[in-house]
Amino acid sequence: MYRVGTLFFKSAIAALVFGLATTACLPDVRTFVPSAAIGLQDGPMVSRVGIGDEGEPLETTLTFELPGLSNDRRPAFARLVVPSRDLRVAEEPLHIVIRSKNRSLDWAIPDSWTIPQKKRPVQVPSGDIRALLADAEELDERLVLTVTLEPSLDTTRPGDYVEILDGGDDPNQRPRLEICENVEDTFVGTELLGRPTKDSVTVNLISLIPLDVYVEYGTRARAYTWAVGKTRTMLPDVDPLLDRTPVEPIELKLAGLAADSEYHYRVRYRDAGGGPYLSGKDRTFRTARKPGARFCFAIVADEHLQNKLLHRHEEGLADYRQTLENVAAAHPDFMISLGDFAHPELYDGRDAVGQFEAHQRYLDQRSYIDRICHSIPFYLVLGNHEGEQGWRLDGTPDNLAIEATLARKKAVPNPSPDGFYSGNEKDDAFCGKRENYYAWTWGDALFVVLDPYWNTIRNPRRSNDRWDWTYGKEQYDWLQKTLHTSDAKWKFVFSHQLTGGTTTYGRGGIECAKHKVKGLPSFEWGGEDATGQYVFPEKRPGWTHGPIHDMFVREGVTALFHGHDHCFVHQELDGVVYQECPMPGDEQYRDRFYERGKYELGHHESSPGFVLVEVDAEAVNVEYVKTNTEGAKAKAVYSYTVTK
Ligand SMILES: [Fe+2]
């Protein structure tokens, strides 16, 4: 029996490193690989399940030894996951039958799993197969389950099959049986807070099984005054072609709260089949601060978790976990990630194949941020690697931009326009409200989050034209209106990168914000061409509020917080702070991108760490809290104060 490095195992490692007691809401999945590989042991072998070109059925039998499990107790959840690099199907989905001794279940695999680049197998999960465990037999004091995967002969055509890899030492190249013994083990997303307002907050939870859930909340721990909840049941006939995630997230809005107050809450849950309700831990949050109140918030950027997982960068992962602990220790009102967070787009490896895999990458991140964001509301600013670029759209739902958007919306409760938040009001085809740009007021500060990707419909690296980087006119007009109509003393803007940049990849800070800084073209951001000519009116006809930087100066923006360049750089231009924010975990990059971004000005520090911003009516204090995993207490290595 192996315990392999799946998402769930990573979660368990994260739990250990955080030194937390096992709570009711930590995922703990037991993973078993077949007792005999279906292929050779010295490398992955391929077997196929489906129907061969000559009409012959193709089947595979898998035997799992299950030490430590017994037939007396039915687990809360079980599924098969098979690694595959090839799926051939004339008309999706491919229907497979999973058969045990006396039972069988259907498994529909959509062809969105077909992999364009064969670098890394797709992990194809089945639905819940716990019913088959009743056929496990006791052999030598341990349970043994044998299942056969065979084609559904009614619907499978000759030449349709899914390949299954097996063999070798790489656990990602072996089929496996994943079992959650208890209901609390089924949480792949524990409590995550989002969308805090002056009178509410939203809790997001994701379980692999249908649950009954409610949340108790009030102003004192374990003496809750109110409850909100609803019963969730997974539809057994959910169409795998339309909904490619296993279960919907559970999102509950805790409402009717007073502004500028601390609240406690606790999640209560049980298997939708019944049984007693279990309890999560007591958690806390704050509603929006009133003007004049002192508060702080945290910023992280460019987590690049998928790269660290793919290359097993343990040091980078440890740094990331330590940074999150340091964030929690600072007790911020909320945490903002500047993007390149979940990485459905992956330059190293491959893009996520379909919504399910994009969702898995978000769940990988949930196993990290959930450690602190049960009590620190989270906002996501989209990065390029979130994969939601306009140039990927093709008029269908079958592209990464749409699939990644849908996956993100299930895992991260970003704000939609309501009485507290303004933002993108549009309903986009296939994904509805995009929750990609939004603004809110907290204490004496206005927060504005921007998205430079959805409206960039030509890839500037391909077109070699940095004028292609754009927020789009709708977002631009909303930005101007939002800044102009706010009477907040401090105005903070958040964008993964600038539109333009020192390179076609959109790198850099003030060096490319105006031509006068380094004699560079400034594009949409500064409105100038390579010779310094002001060409904004021709390049952006009808954009009457001028280039972005000029608007920031005119509307009194305090600071732009940007990421993308993986280091800390504090700059200032025309009274506006430009703060490039560091990675929370950094092993592979170090300072490469400081040079790649062609930074020359301002104060520079390397990653990893986070930015802590303290705000009150008199001043804004910005600190770089650098991460040190060698036991030293986290400390601010650099700080500055902005006053008015
Ligand atoms: Fe980036």
Residues whose N, C-alpha, C, O or C-beta is under 5 A from the ligand:
A	BS01	LIG	D340 G383 N384 H564
